[in-house]
Amino acid sequence: MGRGEYRLHEDFKEYFVQPAVWCTKTEQRRRHMEKFERTLKIKRSMATSSDGDIYVLTSGARGKKIGQKKRVKASRTGLVVAAAAVVVVVVVVVAAAVVADGCIS
């Protein structure tokens, strides 16, 4: 670390270990990595390996070409709305007829 143009992000400064110190660790190295993995935030845009050990960021395309868009299927709401309006009108007419006959007071 500290060589070249790469820097450790501010959120992960607490996990920094000098390379010489890292080489001397044995059991502490495993615990250090487990602590880091527990704090890793899993996002919806991440794919998980089959054994659950590795998380990888997925692309936004997910099996499509980069510029491809999914078009919305044409909806047929006109028929459904008209049918619902007919049912409401029939129910209102039948209810009015029942009230007029004196069945419901």
C-alpha positions in Angstrom: 0.0 0.0 0.0 1.1 3.5 -0.5 2.8 2.8 -3.8 1.6 4.2 -7.1 -1.7 6.1 -7.7 -3.9 3.8 -5.7 -5.2 4.7 -2.2 -7.2 2.9 0.4 -10.8 4.4 0.7 -11.6 6.3 3.9 -14.2 3.8 4.9 -11.6 1.0 5.1 -8.7 2.8 6.8 -9.1 0.7 9.9 -8.3 -2.5 8.0 -4.9 -1.2 6.8 -2.0 -3.4 7.8 1.7 -2.9 6.7 2.9 -5.5 4.3 5.7 -6.6 6.6 3.3 -7.0 9.5 0.8 -8.9 7.4 3.5 -11.5 6.4 4.2 -12.2 10.1 0.6 -12.8 11.0 -0.9 -16.4 11.0 -4.1 -16.9 12.9 -4.5 -13.1 13.2 -4.6 -12.8 9.4 -7.6 -15.1 9.2 -9.4 -13.2 12.0 -8.6 -9.9 10.3 -10.1 -11.0 7.0 -13.2 -12.4 8.8 -13.7 -9.0 10.5 -13.4 -7.3 7.1 -15.9 -9.7 5.4 -18.5 -9.2 8.2 -18.5 -5.4 7.6 -18.9 -5.8 3.9 -22.3 -4.5 2.8 -24.1 -6.8 0.3 -26.0 -4.8 -2.3 -28.7 -5.9 -4.6 -26.4 -5.3 -7.6 -24.0 -8.0 -6.3 -24.0 -11.6 -7.5 -23.1 -14.3 -5.0 -21.1 -17.4 -5.8 -22.8 -20.8 -5.4 -20.9 -21.5 -2.1 -21.6 -18.0 -0.8 -17.9 -17.0 -0.3 -17.5 -14.5 -3.1 -19.6 -11.4 -4.0 -19.1 -9.7 -7.4 -20.7 -6.5 -8.7 -23.0 -7.3 -11.6 -23.4 -5.1 -14.7 -26.6 -3.2 -15.3 -27.2 -5.0 -18.6 -27.7 -8.5 -17.1 -27.7 -10.5 -20.2 -28.6 -7.8 -22.7 -26.5 -5.7 -25.0 -25.5 -2.4 -23.4 -27.9 -0.1 -25.1 -30.9 -2.5 -25.2 -34.1 -1.5 -23.5 -37.0 -3.8 -22.5 -40.2 -2.5 -24.0 -43.4 -2.6 -22.0 -46.0 -5.0 -23.3 -49.1 -3.3 -24.7 -51.7 -3.3 -21.9 -55.4 -4.0 -22.6 -56.9 -1.9 -19.9 -59.7 -0.5 -22.1 -61.6 -3.7 -22.1 -61.2 -4.3 -18.4 -62.3 -0.8 -17.4 -65.4 -1.1 -19.7 -66.4 -4.5 -18.3 -66.0 -3.2 -14.7 -68.2 -0.2 -15.5 -70.9 -2.5 -16.9 -70.8 -4.7 -13.7 -71.2 -1.6 -11.5 -74.1 -0.3 -13.5 -75.9 -3.7 -13.4 -75.4 -4.0 -9.6 -76.7 -0.5 -9.0 -79.8 -1.1 -11.2 -80.6 -4.4 -9.5 -80.1 -2.9 -6.0 -82.4 0.0 -7.0 -85.0 -2.4 -8.2 -84.9 -4.4 -5.0 -85.3 -1.3 -2.9 -88.2 -0.1 -5.1 -90.0 -3.4 -4.5 -89.8 -3.0 -0.8 -87.6 -6.1 -0.2 -85.0 -4.0 1.6 -85.9 -1.2 3.9 
